[in-house]
């Protein structure tokens, strides 16, 4: 219940996605924390008829874009507040659906296999990798893609870290765990769990920004 309260609190503090991006598009895919920056859905190789799972879908902006590409777009989030916002804005899109579940519970219980699984500052960051990665592999089709993004680690702070979600009125922040590793460690970890073609890189912040860049990780399930 602590994580539900934390992510509901986060939802209330987060501004909704803009109505359109710089290109005038109503839906788009954004791996980074900066608008109109970095690669898009091509990282996932989404095609009409594919099945794509978003772990920690939040308010659903990235998943909505996947649905417009003709995929079956399945979003999972533990927060009722996040999902309510997602359904209100995107629920009428063909092929999109949302589930209020913890990522690991959904992966364990679903019988469906997916062509791609992704997480943008989402559940992959906030779930212990040695537990989550085997569950993702079990739900990926042969050759399926796993891709996720998050902030790069602070130097010297690796493994399970405390992530703080602020609350109003001087209340103590809520705390959730996240897992931070350097890019090369993610690559080794993914290979150790049976994934192939693992790669990880840091996308620099836009010129003039003093904020951190974005760690983007991509790998595949073996084809056979």
C-alpha positions in Angstrom: 0.0 0.0 0.0 3.0 2.3 0.6 3.9 2.3 -3.1 0.3 3.0 -4.1 0.2 6.1 -1.9 3.6 7.2 -3.1 2.7 7.0 -6.8 -0.7 8.6 -6.3 1.0 11.4 -4.6 3.5 11.7 -7.5 0.6 11.7 -9.9 -1.0 14.7 -8.3 2.3 16.6 -8.6 3.0 15.8 -12.2 1.7 18.1 -15.0 -0.3 16.4 -17.7 1.4 15.8 -21.1 1.1 18.7 -23.5 -1.8 18.6 -26.0 0.7 18.5 -28.9 4.5 18.3 -29.3 6.7 20.7 -31.2 5.7 19.0 -34.5 2.0 19.4 -33.8 1.5 15.7 -33.1 -1.2 14.7 -30.6 0.7 11.5 -29.6 4.5 10.9 -29.5 7.0 8.8 -27.7 9.6 10.3 -25.4 12.2 8.3 -23.6 13.8 11.2 -21.8 12.7 13.8 -19.3 13.0 16.6 -21.8 10.3 17.5 -24.4 11.0 16.8 -28.1 14.3 15.2 -27.3 15.9 11.8 -28.0 14.7 8.8 -30.0 11.1 7.6 -30.3 9.1 4.4 -30.7 11.5 3.1 -33.3 13.6 1.7 -30.4 10.8 -0.8 -29.9 10.3 -1.7 -33.6 6.5 -1.4 -33.2 4.4 -2.6 -36.1 0.6 -3.0 -36.6 -0.6 -6.2 -34.9 2.2 -6.4 -32.4 1.6 -6.6 -28.7 3.4 -4.1 -26.5 3.5 -3.9 -22.7 4.3 -0.7 -20.7 5.5 -1.4 -17.1 4.7 1.7 -15.1 2.6 3.4 -17.8 1.8 6.4 -15.6 -0.7 8.8 -17.4 -0.3 6.8 -20.6 1.2 9.2 -23.1 3.9 6.9 -24.5 1.5 4.0 -24.6 -1.1 6.0 -26.4 1.4 6.6 -29.2 2.1 2.9 -29.4 -1.7 2.3 -29.9 -1.8 4.8 -32.7 0.9 2.7 -34.5 -1.6 -0.2 -34.7 -0.2 -2.2 -31.8 -2.1 -3.9 -29.0 -1.0 -1.5 -26.2 -1.2 -2.8 -22.6 -0.4 -0.5 -19.7 0.3 -1.5 -16.1 0.6 0.8 -13.2 0.1 0.5 -9.4 -1.4 3.9 -9.0 -5.2 4.4 -9.4 -4.7 8.2 -9.8 -2.2 7.7 -12.7 -4.6 5.2 -14.4 -7.6 7.4 -14.0 -5.8 10.2 -15.8 -4.7 7.8 -18.5 -8.2 6.4 -19.1 -9.7 9.9 -19.2 -7.3 11.1 -21.8 -6.5 8.0 -23.9 -9.1 5.4 -23.1 -11.0 5.8 -26.4 -8.0 4.8 -28.5 -8.4 1.5 -30.3 -6.2 -1.3 -28.9 -5.3 0.4 -25.6 -6.0 -1.1 -22.2 -4.9 -0.3 -18.6 -4.4 -2.6 -15.6 -3.9 -1.5 -12.0 -1.3 -4.0 -10.9 2.3 -4.1 -9.7 4.5 -4.9 -12.6 5.8 -8.2 -11.2 2.3 -9.4 -10.3 1.0 -8.7 -13.8 4.0 -10.5 -15.5 3.5 -13.5 -13.2 -0.2 -13.8 -13.7 -0.7 -12.9 -17.4 -0.6 -15.7 -20.0 0.1 -13.3 -22.9 3.4 -12.9 -24.6 4.6 -9.6 -26.0 6.6 -8.4 -28.9 8.0 -5.6 -26.8 8.1 -4.5 -23.2 9.1 -1.0 -22.2 9.4 1.2 -19.2 10.1 5.0 -19.2 11.2 6.1 -15.8 8.8 3.3 -14.7 8.6 0.0 -13.0 11.9 -1.4 -14.3 13.6 1.3 -12.4 11.6 0.6 -9.2 11.7 -3.3 -9.1 14.5 -5.5 -8.1 16.2 -6.6 -11.4 17.0 -10.2 -10.3 13.3 -10.7 -9.8 11.9 -8.6 -12.7 14.2 -9.6 -15.5 13.4 -13.3 -15.6 9.7 -12.5 -15.4 10.0 -10.1 -18.4 11.9 -12.8 -20.4 9.1 -15.3 -19.7 6.5 -12.9 -21.2 8.6 -11.8 -24.3 8.2 -13.6 -27.6 11.4 -14.9 -29.2 13.3 -11.9 -30.5 11.1 -9.6 -28.5 12.5 -6.3 -27.3 12.9 -5.0 -23.8 13.8 -1.3 -23.5 13.8 1.1 -20.6 15.0 4.5 -19.6 15.8 6.2 -16.3 18.2 8.7 -14.8 21.9 7.6 -14.8 23.2 6.7 -11.4 25.0 9.1 -9.2 28.6 8.1 -9.1 29.3 5.7 -6.3 25.6 5.1 -5.6 24.7 1.8 -7.1 22.1 -0.9 -6.5 19.1 -0.3 -4.3 18.7 3.5 -3.6 16.0 5.5 -1.8 13.8 7.7 -4.0 11.9 10.5 -2.3 8.4 11.7 -3.4 7.6 15.0 -1.8 4.3 15.8 -0.1 2.7 19.2 0.6 2.2 20.9 3.9 5.7 20.0 5.3 4.9 16.3 5.6 7.8 13.9 5.4 8.4 12.6 1.9 7.3 9.2 0.9 10.1 6.7 0.1 10.3 4.1 -2.6 13.2 2.0 -3.7 14.9 2.3 -7.1 17.8 0.3 -8.7 20.7 2.3 -10.2 23.6 0.8 -12.2 26.1 2.0 -14.7 25.4 1.3 -18.4 28.0 -1.5 -18.6 26.6 -3.2 -15.5 23.1 -3.2 -17.0 24.5 -4.9 -20.1 26.3 -7.6 -18.1 23.2 -8.1 -16.0 20.9 -8.5 -19.0 23.3 -11.0 -20.6 23.5 -12.9 -17.3 19.7 -13.2 -17.4 19.7 -14.6 -20.9 19.0 -11.5 -23.0 21.0 -10.8 -26.1 22.1 -7.7 -28.1 22.1 -5.7 -24.9 23.2 -2.1 -25.2 23.1 0.9 -22.8 23.9 4.5 -23.3 23.4 7.9 -21.8 21.5 10.4 -23.9 22.9 13.8 -23.1 20.6 16.5 -21.9 19.7 19.2 -24.5 22.3 21.9 -25.0 22.1 24.5 -22.3 20.4 22.3 -19.7 22.2 21.8 -16.4 20.2 18.6 -15.6 21.3 15.0 -16.0 21.0 13.1 -19.2 18.9 9.9 -19.6 20.1 6.3 -19.5 18.5 4.2 -22.3 18.9 0.4 -22.2 17.7 -2.0 -25.0 18.0 -5.8 -25.4 16.2 -8.7 -27.0 15.0 -12.2 -26.1 16.9 -14.9 -28.0 15.1 -16.0 -31.2 15.2 -19.7 -30.2 
